[in-house]
Amino acid sequence: MGVLKFFLHLLGWMLTVVFQFVGSYLIIFVLSIIFAGIDISSRGGWLLLLLIIWLGYVIGVNLVGTIALRWVWQGVPFLPLQRLASTMVGALLPLVILLLIGLSVPAGGEGSPFYDLVTNNWQPILAQAALFAAIVGYFVPGMLKRYPGSPGVDNTV
């Protein structure tokens, strides 16, 4: 019976991660419809695109994760602020690397070095890394063990 319970927990965790991917892409899609007129060939438009990607990942991962913790994983510690902060940092790290790469090349439209190097090569890779890091960041606060004497642990017997 323990093996079946393990596989059911693993399946539930994997479905939660898949729904976090789907939720994040749905939020990105809605934000891309709202901000459809931005010019990503300019520096300001590209920075706004990075902000939209970051915001969509943070909202999507936290929304689905919170729903899963409330309805499915009821025994898991909720930790909303810690999960939000680590999701924000996780999604931000790869996007900061992309920002540094993008700022090192002059901005331009199709056919420019910026378009070839940043938009075609690095942006898809680092945007997916940001989503993966956001999901990992969401689960990290719940995985950290709480040792006696650490903040928030009741040591009374």
C-alpha positions in Angstrom: 0.0 0.0 0.0 2.9 2.4 0.7 4.2 2.0 -2.9 0.8 2.9 -4.3 0.5 5.9 -2.1 4.0 7.0 -3.2 3.1 6.8 -6.9 -0.2 8.7 -6.3 1.7 11.5 -4.5 4.3 11.5 -7.4 1.5 11.7 -10.0 -0.3 14.5 -8.1 3.0 16.4 -7.8 3.7 16.0 -11.5 0.2 17.1 -12.4 0.6 20.2 -10.2 3.8 21.0 -12.1 2.1 20.5 -15.5 -0.8 22.7 -14.4 1.7 25.4 -13.3 3.3 25.3 -16.7 -0.2 25.6 -18.4 -1.3 28.3 -16.0 1.8 30.4 -16.6 1.4 30.1 -20.4 -2.2 31.1 -20.1 -1.3 34.2 -18.1 1.4 35.0 -20.6 -1.1 34.6 -23.4 -3.6 36.9 -21.7 -0.9 39.5 -21.0 0.3 39.3 -24.6 -3.2 40.1 -25.8 -3.4 43.1 -23.4 0.0 44.4 -24.5 -0.2 43.4 -28.2 1.0 46.7 -29.5 4.4 46.9 -27.9 7.4 47.2 -30.2 10.0 44.6 -29.1 12.6 45.9 -31.5 13.1 48.9 -29.3 14.9 48.7 -25.9 11.9 49.8 -23.9 9.5 47.4 -25.6 11.9 44.5 -25.1 12.3 45.4 -21.4 8.5 45.5 -21.1 8.4 42.1 -22.7 10.8 40.7 -20.0 8.6 42.2 -17.3 5.5 40.6 -18.8 7.2 37.2 -19.0 8.4 37.5 -15.4 5.0 38.7 -14.1 3.2 35.9 -16.1 5.4 33.2 -14.6 5.1 34.5 -11.1 1.3 34.8 -11.3 0.7 31.5 -13.0 3.0 29.4 -10.8 1.7 30.9 -7.6 -2.0 30.8 -8.6 -1.9 27.1 -9.6 0.3 26.2 -6.7 -1.9 28.0 -4.2 -5.0 26.3 -5.6 -3.2 22.9 -5.4 -2.1 23.5 -1.8 -5.6 24.5 -0.7 -7.6 21.8 -2.4 -5.2 18.8 -3.0 -2.1 19.0 -0.8 -3.8 19.9 2.5 -1.1 18.5 4.8 1.7 20.6 3.2 2.7 23.9 4.8 1.2 26.8 3.0 3.9 29.5 3.4 2.4 32.0 1.0 5.0 34.8 1.4 8.0 32.5 1.3 6.7 30.7 -1.8 5.9 34.0 -3.5 9.3 35.5 -2.8 11.2 32.4 -3.9 9.1 32.1 -7.0 9.9 35.8 -7.8 13.6 35.3 -7.3 13.6 32.0 -9.2 11.9 33.5 -12.2 14.1 36.6 -12.1 17.5 35.0 -12.1 17.5 33.7 -15.7 15.8 36.8 -16.9 18.5 39.0 -15.4 21.1 36.9 -17.4 18.9 37.5 -20.5 18.8 41.2 -19.6 22.6 41.4 -19.4 23.0 39.7 -22.8 20.4 41.9 -24.3 21.9 45.1 -23.0 25.3 44.1 -24.4 24.0 44.2 -28.0 22.5 47.2 -29.7 18.7 46.9 -30.1 17.2 46.3 -33.5 14.6 44.6 -35.6 14.7 41.5 -37.7 18.1 40.8 -39.2 20.0 42.7 -36.6 22.5 41.1 -34.2 20.1 41.8 -31.4 17.3 39.9 -33.1 19.6 37.0 -34.1 21.5 36.6 -30.8 19.0 37.7 -28.2 15.5 37.2 -29.6 16.1 34.0 -31.6 18.8 32.3 -29.5 18.9 33.3 -25.9 15.4 34.5 -25.2 13.6 31.1 -25.7 16.2 29.2 -23.7 16.4 31.6 -20.7 12.6 32.2 -20.7 12.0 28.5 -20.3 14.8 28.4 -17.6 12.9 31.2 -15.8 9.7 29.2 -15.8 11.5 26.1 -14.5 13.3 28.1 -11.8 10.0 29.7 -10.8 8.4 26.3 -10.3 11.4 25.0 -8.4 11.4 28.2 -6.3 7.7 27.7 -5.5 8.4 24.3 -4.0 11.7 25.1 -2.2 10.2 26.7 1.0 8.0 23.6 1.6 11.0 21.2 1.2 13.3 23.0 3.7 13.3 21.0 7.0 12.6 23.0 10.1 15.0 22.1 12.8 14.4 22.8 16.5 15.4 26.3 17.4 14.7 27.7 14.0 12.1 30.5 13.7 8.6 29.4 13.6 9.2 26.0 15.3 7.5 25.3 18.6 10.0 23.6 20.9 7.6 22.9 23.8 6.9 19.4 24.8 
